[in-house]
Amino acid sequence: QVQLVESGGGTVQPGGSLRLSCTTSISIADIYTMVWYRQAPGKEREMVAGNTRAGTTYYADSVKGRFTISRDNAKNILSLQMDSLEIEDTAVYLCHTAYGGMKYWGQGTQVTVSS
């Protein structure tokens, strides 16, 4: 079983930055793909960014050039650096992975972008 715990959310003005972290209960180096999702009120959950153990990264078109996903194998942390935040980025951000045939989600962290 894998536990995922997100942190780093908060309230920021448009144009600001936040860095989200997702700490894993097992060695992150053993997990092939980890993904950040987000869900805004009244909207479907959407993929934000993904990262594979091989180093491949991918992003939703809406965040390309503004968000950066990375993993720290020594600390077992998946990070999401979010810059140039927009009001439309307001959502609960969730960490997700599949491991051993099971899917896992964190509890989420709220990001609010407001002037």
ChimeraX commands (.cxc) that place a marker at each C-alpha (Angstrom):
marker #1 position 0.00,0.00,0.00 radius 0.5
marker #1 position 1.17,3.50,-0.84 radius 0.5
marker #1 position 0.30,6.65,1.08 radius 0.5
marker #1 position 0.55,10.02,-0.62 radius 0.5
marker #1 position 0.51,13.23,1.40 radius 0.5
marker #1 position 0.32,16.61,-0.32 radius 0.5
marker #1 position 1.37,19.94,1.15 radius 0.5
marker #1 position 2.24,23.45,0.07 radius 0.5
marker #1 position -1.12,24.81,-0.98 radius 0.5
marker #1 position -2.35,28.24,-0.03 radius 0.5
marker #1 position -3.69,31.54,-1.30 radius 0.5
marker #1 position -1.67,33.66,-3.68 radius 0.5
marker #1 position -2.29,36.64,-5.94 radius 0.5
marker #1 position -2.32,36.29,-9.74 radius 0.5
marker #1 position 1.23,36.13,-11.04 radius 0.5
marker #1 position 2.49,34.57,-7.83 radius 0.5
marker #1 position 4.14,31.22,-7.18 radius 0.5
marker #1 position 3.60,28.14,-5.03 radius 0.5
marker #1 position 5.47,24.88,-4.67 radius 0.5
marker #1 position 3.47,21.76,-3.92 radius 0.5
marker #1 position 4.96,18.60,-2.47 radius 0.5
marker #1 position 3.71,15.02,-2.43 radius 0.5
marker #1 position 5.50,12.75,0.01 radius 0.5
marker #1 position 5.32,9.01,-0.63 radius 0.5
marker #1 position 5.34,6.26,1.99 radius 0.5
marker #1 position 7.56,4.05,-0.15 radius 0.5
marker #1 position 10.69,4.77,-2.14 radius 0.5
marker #1 position 9.65,7.07,-4.94 radius 0.5
marker #1 position 12.40,5.53,-7.07 radius 0.5
marker #1 position 10.30,2.34,-7.19 radius 0.5
marker #1 position 7.28,4.15,-8.65 radius 0.5
marker #1 position 7.27,4.43,-12.41 radius 0.5
marker #1 position 4.78,7.25,-13.00 radius 0.5
marker #1 position 3.49,9.94,-10.69 radius 0.5
marker #1 position 0.96,12.53,-11.71 radius 0.5
marker #1 position -0.51,15.76,-10.36 radius 0.5
marker #1 position -4.22,16.28,-10.97 radius 0.5
marker #1 position -6.49,19.15,-9.99 radius 0.5
marker #1 position -10.19,19.59,-9.49 radius 0.5
marker #1 position -11.97,22.90,-9.40 radius 0.5
marker #1 position -15.53,23.31,-8.03 radius 0.5
marker #1 position -18.07,22.13,-10.57 radius 0.5
marker #1 position -15.41,20.85,-12.96 radius 0.5
marker #1 position -14.02,17.43,-13.79 radius 0.5
marker #1 position -10.69,16.32,-12.43 radius 0.5
marker #1 position -7.93,17.07,-14.92 radius 0.5
marker #1 position -4.34,15.99,-15.35 radius 0.5
marker #1 position -1.86,18.79,-14.68 radius 0.5
marker #1 position 1.58,17.20,-15.00 radius 0.5
marker #1 position 3.22,13.79,-14.97 radius 0.5
marker #1 position 6.67,12.43,-14.32 radius 0.5
marker #1 position 8.16,9.00,-14.99 radius 0.5
marker #1 position 11.03,7.27,-13.28 radius 0.5
marker #1 position 12.92,7.48,-16.58 radius 0.5
marker #1 position 12.77,11.26,-16.42 radius 0.5
marker #1 position 10.01,11.90,-18.92 radius 0.5
marker #1 position 7.70,14.78,-18.05 radius 0.5
marker #1 position 4.45,15.94,-19.60 radius 0.5
marker #1 position 2.07,18.81,-18.95 radius 0.5
marker #1 position -1.44,19.95,-19.69 radius 0.5
marker #1 position -1.42,22.65,-22.36 radius 0.5
marker #1 position -2.90,25.11,-19.86 radius 0.5
marker #1 position 0.16,24.95,-17.58 radius 0.5
marker #1 position 3.03,24.44,-20.04 radius 0.5
marker #1 position 5.79,26.96,-19.46 radius 0.5
marker #1 position 4.42,27.90,-16.03 radius 0.5
marker #1 position 4.54,24.66,-14.00 radius 0.5
marker #1 position 7.46,22.30,-13.46 radius 0.5
marker #1 position 7.17,18.77,-12.08 radius 0.5
marker #1 position 10.13,17.02,-10.48 radius 0.5
marker #1 position 10.94,14.25,-8.05 radius 0.5
marker #1 position 13.52,13.98,-5.29 radius 0.5
marker #1 position 14.45,10.33,-4.87 radius 0.5
marker #1 position 16.43,10.97,-1.70 radius 0.5
marker #1 position 13.46,12.57,0.07 radius 0.5
marker #1 position 10.67,10.58,-1.62 radius 0.5
marker #1 position 8.99,13.79,-2.73 radius 0.5
marker #1 position 7.20,14.68,-5.95 radius 0.5
marker #1 position 7.10,18.44,-6.41 radius 0.5
marker #1 position 5.11,20.84,-8.55 radius 0.5
marker #1 position 6.59,24.32,-8.93 radius 0.5
marker #1 position 3.82,26.64,-10.04 radius 0.5
marker #1 position 4.75,30.08,-11.38 radius 0.5
marker #1 position 2.74,32.86,-13.02 radius 0.5
marker #1 position -0.37,31.55,-11.33 radius 0.5
marker #1 position -3.72,32.51,-12.79 radius 0.5
marker #1 position -7.16,32.68,-11.23 radius 0.5
marker #1 position -8.10,29.68,-13.37 radius 0.5
marker #1 position -5.49,27.59,-11.53 radius 0.5
marker #1 position -7.64,27.66,-8.39 radius 0.5
marker #1 position -8.41,24.06,-7.46 radius 0.5
marker #1 position -7.65,21.19,-5.13 radius 0.5
marker #1 position -4.41,19.61,-6.32 radius 0.5
marker #1 position -4.01,15.87,-5.87 radius 0.5
marker #1 position -1.10,13.49,-6.20 radius 0.5
marker #1 position -1.76,10.18,-7.98 radius 0.5
marker #1 position 0.08,7.01,-8.82 radius 0.5
marker #1 position -0.47,3.39,-9.70 radius 0.5
marker #1 position 1.66,0.75,-8.01 radius 0.5
marker #1 position 1.35,-2.99,-7.68 radius 0.5
marker #1 position -1.86,-2.98,-9.68 radius 0.5
marker #1 position -3.55,-0.48,-7.37 radius 0.5
marker #1 position -4.32,3.20,-7.83 radius 0.5
marker #1 position -3.56,5.69,-5.08 radius 0.5
marker #1 position -4.60,9.28,-4.41 radius 0.5
marker #1 position -3.56,11.79,-1.81 radius 0.5
marker #1 position -6.07,13.84,0.14 radius 0.5
marker #1 position -5.34,16.98,-1.87 radius 0.5
marker #1 position -4.13,20.48,-1.11 radius 0.5
marker #1 position -6.09,23.64,-1.88 radius 0.5
marker #1 position -4.60,26.27,-4.16 radius 0.5
marker #1 position -6.48,29.57,-4.38 radius 0.5
marker #1 position -5.41,32.32,-6.75 radius 0.5
marker #1 position -7.23,35.52,-5.95 radius 0.5
marker #1 position -6.66,39.25,-6.10 radius 0.5
marker link #1:1,2 radius 0.2
marker link #1:2,3 radius 0.2
marker link #1:3,4 radius 0.2
marker link #1:4,5 radius 0.2
marker link #1:5,6 radius 0.2
marker link #1:6,7 radius 0.2
marker link #1:7,8 radius 0.2
marker link #1:8,9 radius 0.2
marker link #1:9,10 radius 0.2
marker link #1:10,11 radius 0.2
marker link #1:11,12 radius 0.2
marker link #1:12,13 radius 0.2
marker link #1:13,14 radius 0.2
marker link #1:14,15 radius 0.2
marker link #1:15,16 radius 0.2
marker link #1:16,17 radius 0.2
marker link #1:17,18 radius 0.2
marker link #1:18,19 radius 0.2
marker link #1:19,20 radius 0.2
marker link #1:20,21 radius 0.2
marker link #1:21,22 radius 0.2
marker link #1:22,23 radius 0.2
marker link #1:23,24 radius 0.2
marker link #1:24,25 radius 0.2
marker link #1:25,26 radius 0.2
marker link #1:26,27 radius 0.2
marker link #1:27,28 radius 0.2
marker link #1:28,29 radius 0.2
marker link #1:29,30 radius 0.2
marker link #1:30,31 radius 0.2
marker link #1:31,32 radius 0.2
marker link #1:32,33 radius 0.2
marker link #1:33,34 radius 0.2
marker link #1:34,35 radius 0.2
marker link #1:35,36 radius 0.2
marker link #1:36,37 radius 0.2
marker link #1:37,38 radius 0.2
marker link #1:38,39 radius 0.2
marker link #1:39,40 radius 0.2
marker link #1:40,41 radius 0.2
marker link #1:41,42 radius 0.2
marker link #1:42,43 radius 0.2
marker link #1:43,44 radius 0.2
marker link #1:44,45 radius 0.2
marker link #1:45,46 radius 0.2
marker link #1:46,47 radius 0.2
marker link #1:47,48 radius 0.2
marker link #1:48,49 radius 0.2
marker link #1:49,50 radius 0.2
marker link #1:50,51 radius 0.2
marker link #1:51,52 radius 0.2
marker link #1:52,53 radius 0.2
marker link #1:53,54 radius 0.2
marker link #1:54,55 radius 0.2
marker link #1:55,56 radius 0.2
marker link #1:56,57 radius 0.2
marker link #1:57,58 radius 0.2
marker link #1:58,59 radius 0.2
marker link #1:59,60 radius 0.2
marker link #1:60,61 radius 0.2
marker link #1:61,62 radius 0.2
marker link #1:62,63 radius 0.2
marker link #1:63,64 radius 0.2
marker link #1:64,65 radius 0.2
marker link #1:65,66 radius 0.2
marker link #1:66,67 radius 0.2
marker link #1:67,68 radius 0.2
marker link #1:68,69 radius 0.2
marker link #1:69,70 radius 0.2
marker link #1:70,71 radius 0.2
marker link #1:71,72 radius 0.2
marker link #1:72,73 radius 0.2
marker link #1:73,74 radius 0.2
marker link #1:74,75 radius 0.2
marker link #1:75,76 radius 0.2
marker link #1:76,77 radius 0.2
marker link #1:77,78 radius 0.2
marker link #1:78,79 radius 0.2
marker link #1:79,80 radius 0.2
marker link #1:80,81 radius 0.2
marker link #1:81,82 radius 0.2
marker link #1:82,83 radius 0.2
marker link #1:83,84 radius 0.2
marker link #1:84,85 radius 0.2
marker link #1:85,86 radius 0.2
marker link #1:86,87 radius 0.2
marker link #1:87,88 radius 0.2
marker link #1:88,89 radius 0.2
marker link #1:89,90 radius 0.2
marker link #1:90,91 radius 0.2
marker link #1:91,92 radius 0.2
marker link #1:92,93 radius 0.2
marker link #1:93,94 radius 0.2
marker link #1:94,95 radius 0.2
marker link #1:95,96 radius 0.2
marker link #1:96,97 radius 0.2
marker link #1:97,98 radius 0.2
marker link #1:98,99 radius 0.2
marker link #1:99,100 radius 0.2
marker link #1:100,101 radius 0.2
marker link #1:101,102 radius 0.2
marker link #1:102,103 radius 0.2
marker link #1:103,104 radius 0.2
marker link #1:104,105 radius 0.2
marker link #1:105,106 radius 0.2
marker link #1:106,107 radius 0.2
marker link #1:107,108 radius 0.2
marker link #1:108,109 radius 0.2
marker link #1:109,110 radius 0.2
marker link #1:110,111 radius 0.2
marker link #1:111,112 radius 0.2
marker link #1:112,113 radius 0.2
marker link #1:113,114 radius 0.2
marker link #1:114,115 radius 0.2
view
